[in-house]
Amino acid sequence: MEIIKSYKSMQQYADRIRSKQETIALVPTMGFFHKGHLSLMKKAKEVSNCLVVSLFVNPTQFAPDEDFDSYPRDTERDLALAEKESVNVMFMPEREELYSSEFQTYVNLEKLPNHLCGLSRPTFFRGVATVVSKLFNIIKPHYAIFGQKDFQQLAIIRQMVKDLNFDIEIIGVPTFRESDGLAMSSRNKYLDSNQRKTALCLFQSLEKAFALVQAGETDPARIIAKATSLIESHAKTSIDYIKICDPMTIEDVVTIKKSALMALAVNVGKTRLIDNRILEIKT
Ligand code: PAF
């Protein structure tokens, strides 16, 4: 496994791979790997000869009051896990390598960020779209793999790839869950044992919503009310949003017709967790 830190060397490496007619798959990460990340790497290995994993805690997607400084980091462990997954290259640039002091170009989407996480984190998706475009230009992948846990992020990347004509296939991989259903996230590390139990209420409310829709419920307001009371029955939770929306536009739906996306963000103590699930009417 190679470790590359400079963007120039990464571009040259990508050119060499492409000139041999081999394919590159990129898994963009902010490190602190868990099984969810490893499932993205496995998927990447299925579709390509050369797997590049980027590890960069991207400062532009954190607001000043967010957890950039305390975001969990463990590079040595990440490298050992990447080696086991037969990663070909770890691209690990320093901050200055991607953002010089003169940096001034950002990628902004007009509509998709104006919902869900974009409302409470107004600069988050601008940071994500910007860094992902930079990674695409540097690593020149044929495929890029993202988790469906960050459903809005995945929708935004797909739209950006279409709008900016990137010649890259975006692959979404299902959310990897703990055995009790909690979606894997690097931020789960912040939870103490009581909060860890409480955190399960996100998954439970999605499961309950799924069962309601399967039983014939089509009114998002009634489903959201039930999910709200389930979550609020747990101490130390505060709901950022619970939404039932169109998976393509991320806009609220008034009635569930065939299927819809339910997405939620909940603070458990100080830790903000997100999760989502497609709700489908029984046919
Ligand atoms: O999902 C993440 O870990 C990040 O948002 C990403 C896509 C690596 C961009 O920094």
Residues whose N, C-alpha, C, O or C-beta is under 5 A from the ligand:
A	BS01	PAF	P28 T29 M30 F56 N58 V128 V131
